[in-house]
């Protein structure tokens, strides 16, 4: 999981630069069924907009991954209520497919 966090930091810190350069987001292969994914910047930006429309707030982190043949952008949003939400966006349809409270207990159990 540590590798993914380094990759997604570039989105939070330099989204405008990423879009201007025509780059994309690349998630690193992780555990389980996740695989490497590269997305065009425009698709990442569209996924972020969709996620923020589903759960308004400030974007903390973005991950792109392929699970079971689907490419998902997982956007972590800090909402005005102080809670952190993970919004899953299907990259192919640009529709929010899940909204969950991110309690960070899973990360602590993994040793992150």
Sine and cosine of phi, psi and omega as CSV:
sin_phi,cos_phi,sin_psi,cos_psi,sin_omega,cos_omega
0.00,0.00,-0.48,0.88,-0.05,-1.00
-0.86,0.51,-0.64,0.77,0.00,-1.00
-0.88,0.47,-0.63,0.78,0.00,-1.00
-0.90,0.43,-0.64,0.77,-0.04,-1.00
-0.89,0.45,-0.58,0.82,0.04,-1.00
-0.92,0.39,-0.63,0.78,-0.03,-1.00
-0.92,0.39,-0.71,0.70,-0.08,-1.00
-0.95,0.31,-0.33,0.94,0.02,-1.00
-0.87,0.48,-0.52,0.86,0.00,-1.00
-0.91,0.41,-0.49,0.87,0.02,-1.00
-0.95,0.32,-0.71,0.70,-0.01,-1.00
-0.91,0.41,-0.58,0.81,-0.08,-1.00
-1.00,-0.04,-0.36,0.93,-0.12,-0.99
-0.53,-0.85,0.72,0.69,-0.03,-1.00
-0.88,0.48,-0.66,0.75,-0.01,-1.00
-0.90,0.43,-0.69,0.72,0.03,-1.00
-0.88,0.47,-0.67,0.74,0.01,-1.00
-0.86,0.51,-0.72,0.69,-0.02,-1.00
-0.92,0.39,-0.66,0.75,-0.02,-1.00
-0.91,0.42,-0.55,0.84,-0.01,-1.00
-0.99,0.15,-0.15,0.99,0.00,-1.00
0.96,0.30,0.34,0.94,-0.04,-1.00
-0.99,0.16,-0.20,-0.98,0.00,-1.00
-0.57,-0.82,-0.08,-1.00,0.03,-1.00
-0.94,-0.33,0.69,-0.72,0.01,-1.00
-0.80,-0.61,0.83,-0.55,0.06,-1.00
-1.00,-0.09,0.60,-0.80,-0.01,-1.00
-1.00,0.09,0.48,-0.88,0.05,-1.00
-0.88,0.47,0.70,-0.71,-0.01,-1.00
-0.86,-0.51,-0.53,-0.85,-0.03,-1.00
-1.00,0.03,0.32,-0.95,0.10,-0.99
0.96,0.28,-0.69,-0.72,-0.12,-0.99
-1.00,-0.09,0.13,0.99,-0.01,-1.00
-0.95,0.31,0.54,-0.84,0.01,-1.00
-0.70,-0.72,0.24,-0.97,0.03,-1.00
-0.89,0.45,0.64,-0.77,-0.01,-1.00
-0.65,-0.76,0.70,-0.71,0.13,-0.99
-0.83,-0.56,0.78,-0.63,-0.01,-1.00
-0.83,-0.56,0.57,-0.82,0.11,-0.99
-0.90,0.43,0.50,-0.86,-0.02,-1.00
-0.82,0.57,-0.64,0.77,-0.02,-1.00
-0.87,0.49,-0.61,0.79,0.00,-1.00
-0.95,0.32,-0.61,0.79,0.05,-1.00
-0.90,0.43,-0.71,0.70,0.00,-1.00
-0.89,0.46,-0.67,0.74,0.04,-1.00
-0.89,0.46,-0.64,0.77,0.02,-1.00
-0.91,0.42,-0.63,0.77,0.03,-1.00
-0.90,0.44,-0.69,0.72,0.02,-1.00
-0.88,0.47,-0.66,0.75,0.02,-1.00
-0.89,0.45,-0.69,0.73,-0.01,-1.00
-0.90,0.44,-0.69,0.73,-0.02,-1.00
-0.94,0.34,-0.48,0.88,0.09,-1.00
-0.93,0.36,-0.59,0.81,0.00,-1.00
-0.97,0.26,-0.58,0.82,-0.01,-1.00
-0.60,-0.80,1.00,-0.02,-0.05,-1.00
-0.86,0.52,0.60,-0.80,0.04,-1.00
0.36,-0.93,-0.32,-0.95,-0.03,-1.00
-0.97,-0.24,0.70,-0.72,-0.03,-1.00
-0.97,0.23,0.80,-0.61,0.03,-1.00
-0.98,-0.21,-0.59,0.80,-0.15,-0.99
-0.33,-0.94,0.50,-0.87,0.07,-1.00
-0.70,-0.72,0.70,-0.71,0.08,-1.00
-0.77,-0.64,0.62,-0.78,0.12,-0.99
-0.90,-0.43,0.72,-0.69,0.02,-1.00
-0.47,-0.88,0.38,-0.92,0.05,-1.00
-0.94,-0.34,0.84,-0.54,0.03,-1.00
-0.76,-0.65,0.84,-0.54,0.05,-1.00
0.80,0.60,0.67,0.74,0.07,-1.00
0.99,0.13,-0.03,1.00,0.02,-1.00
-0.95,-0.33,0.66,-0.75,0.09,-1.00
-0.99,-0.12,0.84,-0.55,-0.02,-1.00
-0.87,-0.50,0.60,-0.80,0.22,-0.97
-0.96,-0.26,0.85,-0.53,0.07,-1.00
-0.98,-0.21,0.90,-0.44,-0.08,-1.00
-0.94,-0.34,0.85,-0.52,0.03,-1.00
-1.00,-0.03,0.84,-0.55,-0.09,-1.00
-0.85,-0.53,0.76,-0.65,0.13,-0.99
-1.00,-0.05,0.93,-0.36,-0.06,-1.00
-1.00,0.09,0.24,-0.97,0.01,-1.00
-0.88,0.47,-0.40,0.92,0.02,-1.00
-0.98,0.20,0.02,1.00,0.04,-1.00
1.00,0.04,-0.12,0.99,0.01,-1.00
-1.00,0.04,0.47,-0.88,0.07,-1.00
-0.97,-0.23,0.76,-0.65,-0.02,-1.00
-0.88,-0.47,0.57,-0.82,0.14,-0.99
-0.95,-0.31,0.88,-0.47,-0.01,-1.00
-0.95,-0.30,0.85,-0.53,0.04,-1.00
-1.00,-0.05,0.80,-0.60,-0.01,-1.00
-0.86,-0.50,0.82,-0.58,0.07,-1.00
-0.95,0.32,0.90,-0.43,-0.08,-1.00
-0.91,0.42,-0.49,0.87,-0.02,-1.00
-0.95,0.30,-0.63,0.78,-0.07,-1.00
-0.97,-0.25,-0.21,0.98,-0.08,-1.00
0.82,0.57,0.67,0.74,0.06,-1.00
-0.88,-0.48,0.64,-0.77,0.08,-1.00
-0.94,0.35,0.81,-0.59,-0.03,-1.00
-0.94,-0.34,-0.23,0.97,0.05,-1.00
-0.36,-0.93,0.52,-0.85,0.12,-0.99
-0.66,-0.75,0.89,-0.46,-0.05,-1.00
-0.73,-0.69,0.55,-0.84,0.13,-0.99
-0.95,0.32,0.78,-0.63,0.02,-1.00
-1.00,-0.07,0.96,-0.27,-0.09,-1.00
-1.00,-0.05,-0.02,1.00,0.02,-1.00
0.87,0.50,0.04,1.00,0.05,-1.00
-0.93,0.35,-0.53,0.85,0.04,-1.00
-0.90,0.44,-0.66,0.75,0.01,-1.00
-0.90,0.44,-0.65,0.76,0.00,-1.00
-0.91,0.42,-0.60,0.80,0.02,-1.00
-0.93,0.38,-0.51,0.86,0.02,-1.00
-0.98,0.19,-0.18,0.98,0.00,-1.00
1.00,0.00,0.28,0.96,0.02,-1.00
-0.99,0.13,0.00,0.00,0.00,0.00
